[in-house]
Amino acid sequence: MLIASLVLLAAAVYYAALCALRPFAPCRKCRGLGQIERFGKPRMCPRCHNGKLRLRIGRRAFNAWLRTRHAGTRSTPTLMKDSR
């Protein structure tokens, strides 16, 4: 049980580091080529629109968490001088 937990933790740390260092991965449908073959002719990939890359799921979740955190936190108040 301990070994399985450590392996799971190591995999999560590895994926988090991968998402931080390389947030983009090749498109799954075209494998990073930007085109797929359809009816014998090359066509633009409908998933990445010839962009060849996609944002990783972990990075997408992290960006959503950052947006939510930024929207929910207060900005630091500024001190106002009294004009007496």
C-alpha positions in Angstrom: 0.0 0.0 0.0 2.8 2.4 0.8 4.6 1.7 -2.5 1.4 2.3 -4.5 0.9 5.6 -2.7 4.4 6.7 -3.4 4.1 5.7 -7.0 0.9 7.7 -7.3 2.4 10.7 -5.6 5.5 10.5 -7.8 3.3 10.4 -10.9 1.3 13.4 -9.7 4.5 15.4 -9.1 5.9 14.4 -12.5 2.7 15.5 -14.2 2.6 18.8 -12.3 6.2 19.5 -13.3 5.5 18.6 -16.9 2.5 21.0 -17.0 4.6 23.8 -15.5 7.6 23.3 -17.8 5.8 22.3 -21.0 2.2 23.4 -20.9 1.5 22.5 -24.5 1.4 19.0 -25.9 0.9 17.7 -29.5 -2.7 17.5 -30.7 -4.2 14.0 -30.0 -6.1 13.8 -33.3 -3.4 14.8 -35.7 -0.4 13.8 -33.5 1.0 17.3 -33.9 1.0 17.4 -37.7 -1.9 19.9 -38.1 -3.5 17.8 -40.8 -5.5 14.5 -41.0 -6.2 12.4 -44.0 -9.9 12.2 -44.8 -11.2 10.3 -47.8 -7.7 10.1 -49.2 -7.0 13.8 -49.0 -5.2 15.8 -46.4 -7.5 18.1 -44.4 -7.0 20.6 -41.7 -7.3 19.1 -38.2 -10.7 19.9 -36.8 -9.5 19.8 -33.2 -6.4 22.1 -33.3 -7.2 24.0 -36.6 -3.7 23.5 -37.8 -2.2 24.8 -34.6 -0.5 21.4 -33.9 -0.6 21.9 -30.1 -3.1 21.7 -27.3 -3.1 22.9 -23.7 -2.6 20.0 -21.2 -5.6 19.2 -19.0 -3.5 19.8 -15.8 -2.5 23.2 -17.1 -6.0 24.1 -18.1 -7.2 23.2 -14.6 -4.4 25.3 -13.0 -5.3 28.3 -15.2 -9.0 28.0 -14.2 -8.0 27.8 -10.5 -5.8 30.9 -10.9 -8.7 32.8 -12.6 -11.1 31.8 -9.8 -8.6 32.8 -7.1 -7.9 36.1 -8.8 -11.6 36.9 -9.1 -12.3 35.9 -5.5 -9.5 37.7 -3.7 -9.5 41.3 -2.7 -6.9 43.7 -3.9 -4.6 45.2 -1.2 -6.1 48.5 0.1 -4.1 51.6 -0.6 -3.6 54.1 2.2 -5.2 57.5 1.5 -3.7 60.7 2.9 -6.1 62.9 4.8 -6.4 66.3 3.1 -6.8 68.5 6.2 
